[in-house]
Amino acid sequence: MKKFWMAIGLLFLLLSIIPVISVAKEMQHKELDYQVIPDEAIRLRILANSDSEKDQELKHKVRDEVNEVITEWVKDIDDIEEARKLIQENLPELEEVIRDTLEKENSDEDFELEYGENVSFPAKLYGNYLYPAGEYEAILVTIGEGSGANWWCVLFPPLCFLDFFNGTSVASDEVEEIEEEEEVEVEFFLFKWLGLS
């Protein structure tokens, strides 16, 4: 009978903790002051040739030049259709900016520039907020082999002030593991606290 009441107590405790955890997570997200990416957005993704220091520095140089040019294009635009048209029309200019940047950095890497609605993005953990993996509308710059770490931001509406570069790319199965570990820790704590472990 004592175990029955312990189990009822545990169940009641679990049910009362779930809202507390939800509120705590909500408050944690508010503290981060993160920006939710709107459904209609245009991203910029730049893939480095490799993870070598030299290739990553080159990626940052390209990022700075490309971001500066596109941000200037879209700064006074509030309509996504207008932003799409402007980007599409100016892709040759953007290609020239990338080429000039690579030449200025004495790089013989080739590059590829794409703009489309189905550019693949890995899941990204930014602070405690997860940006889901998926295919998004984006400008994709691939330098050389494109096998190095990537940098991305949202060009329209302009959210490139967010430091996505410092976020961590995670595979979707890793995200599930993170969530499972959190649940296990909560259960383990409760069982230990009630002396049932």
C-alpha positions in Angstrom: 0.0 0.0 0.0 2.9 2.3 0.8 4.3 1.8 -2.7 0.9 2.6 -4.2 0.9 6.0 -2.4 4.5 6.6 -3.3 3.6 6.0 -7.0 0.6 8.3 -6.8 2.8 11.0 -5.2 5.4 10.5 -7.9 2.8 10.8 -10.6 1.4 14.0 -9.0 4.9 15.4 -8.7 5.7 14.6 -12.3 2.5 16.2 -13.5 3.1 19.3 -11.4 6.8 19.7 -12.6 6.0 19.5 -16.4 4.4 23.0 -16.4 7.3 24.4 -14.3 9.8 23.0 -16.8 7.9 24.5 -19.7 7.7 27.9 -18.1 11.5 27.7 -17.2 12.3 26.9 -20.8 10.1 29.7 -22.1 11.8 32.2 -19.7 15.2 30.9 -20.8 14.3 31.6 -24.5 13.1 35.1 -23.6 16.4 35.8 -21.8 18.3 35.0 -25.0 16.3 37.6 -27.0 16.4 35.4 -30.0 14.8 36.2 -33.3 12.4 33.7 -34.9 13.0 33.5 -38.6 9.8 34.3 -40.5 8.3 31.8 -42.9 9.0 34.2 -45.8 12.7 34.8 -45.5 15.8 34.8 -47.7 18.9 33.3 -46.2 22.6 33.5 -47.1 24.7 30.4 -46.6 28.5 30.3 -47.3 30.4 27.0 -47.3 34.1 27.1 -46.8 36.4 24.9 -48.9 37.6 23.1 -45.7 38.0 23.6 -42.0 41.6 24.8 -42.2 42.2 28.2 -40.7 43.1 29.7 -44.1 39.9 28.5 -45.7 37.8 29.7 -42.8 39.4 33.1 -42.9 38.7 33.2 -46.7 35.0 32.3 -46.0 34.8 35.2 -43.5 36.2 37.6 -46.1 33.7 36.5 -48.7 30.9 36.7 -46.0 31.8 40.3 -45.1 31.8 41.5 -48.7 28.7 39.6 -49.9 26.7 40.5 -46.7 27.6 44.2 -47.1 26.5 44.3 -50.7 23.2 42.4 -50.2 22.3 44.3 -47.0 22.7 47.5 -48.9 20.4 46.2 -51.7 17.5 45.1 -49.3 17.8 47.7 -46.5 14.9 49.8 -47.7 12.7 46.9 -49.0 9.8 45.5 -47.0 8.3 43.3 -49.7 9.8 39.8 -50.2 8.8 39.7 -53.9 10.7 43.0 -54.5 13.7 41.5 -52.6 13.6 38.3 -54.7 13.5 40.3 -57.9 16.3 42.6 -56.9 18.5 39.7 -55.8 17.8 37.7 -59.0 18.6 40.7 -61.2 21.9 41.4 -59.3 23.4 37.9 -59.1 26.0 38.7 -61.8 27.2 41.7 -59.6 27.3 39.4 -56.6 29.3 36.9 -58.6 31.8 39.7 -59.4 32.1 40.6 -55.7 32.9 37.1 -54.8 35.5 36.7 -57.6 37.1 40.1 -56.7 37.3 39.1 -53.0 39.0 35.7 -53.9 41.5 37.5 -56.2 42.2 40.2 -53.5 42.9 37.4 -51.0 45.2 35.7 -53.6 43.0 32.6 -53.6 42.9 30.3 -56.6 39.7 28.6 -55.3 36.8 28.4 -57.6 33.3 29.1 -56.3 29.7 28.4 -57.1 26.8 30.8 -56.6 23.2 29.6 -56.4 19.9 31.2 -55.5 16.8 29.0 -55.0 14.1 27.8 -52.7 15.5 24.5 -51.9 18.9 25.1 -50.4 19.6 22.6 -47.6 20.5 23.7 -44.1 21.5 21.6 -41.2 19.9 22.1 -37.8 21.6 24.9 -35.9 21.8 25.3 -32.2 22.1 29.0 -31.3 22.3 29.4 -27.6 19.5 27.3 -26.4 17.3 27.8 -29.5 17.2 25.3 -32.2 16.8 26.4 -35.8 15.4 23.2 -37.6 17.1 21.6 -40.6 15.4 21.9 -43.9 15.3 23.4 -47.3 15.0 27.1 -47.4 15.1 30.0 -49.9 18.7 31.1 -49.9 21.7 32.4 -51.7 24.3 29.7 -51.5 28.0 30.4 -52.0 30.2 27.3 -52.2 33.9 28.0 -52.1 36.1 25.2 -53.6 35.0 21.8 -52.3 32.5 23.3 -49.9 33.4 20.7 -47.3 34.2 23.1 -44.5 32.1 24.7 -41.8 29.4 27.0 -43.0 28.2 30.4 -42.0 24.6 31.6 -42.5 22.2 34.4 -41.7 18.9 35.8 -42.8 19.3 38.5 -45.5 15.6 39.4 -45.8 14.2 40.5 -43.5 17.7 41.6 -42.4 18.7 39.4 -39.4 22.4 39.1 -40.2 23.3 40.9 -36.9 22.6 37.5 -35.3 25.8 35.6 -34.9 24.8 32.3 -36.4 28.5 31.6 -37.0 28.9 30.9 -33.3 25.9 28.5 -33.4 26.5 24.8 -33.5 25.3 22.6 -36.3 23.7 19.5 -35.1 22.3 16.5 -36.8 18.6 15.7 -36.1 19.4 12.4 -34.3 21.7 14.4 -32.0 18.8 16.8 -31.2 16.7 13.7 -30.2 19.5 12.5 -28.0 19.8 15.8 -26.3 16.1 15.8 -25.5 16.2 12.2 -24.3 19.1 13.0 -22.0 17.2 15.9 -20.4 14.2 13.6 -19.7 16.3 10.9 -18.2 18.1 13.3 -15.9 14.7 14.6 -14.6 13.4 11.1 -14.0 16.6 10.0 -12.4 16.5 13.0 -10.0 12.9 12.4 -9.0 13.4 8.7 -8.4 16.5 9.5 -6.3 14.7 12.2 -4.4 11.9 9.8 -3.5 14.3 7.1 -2.7 13.0 4.8 -5.4 16.3 4.3 -7.3 
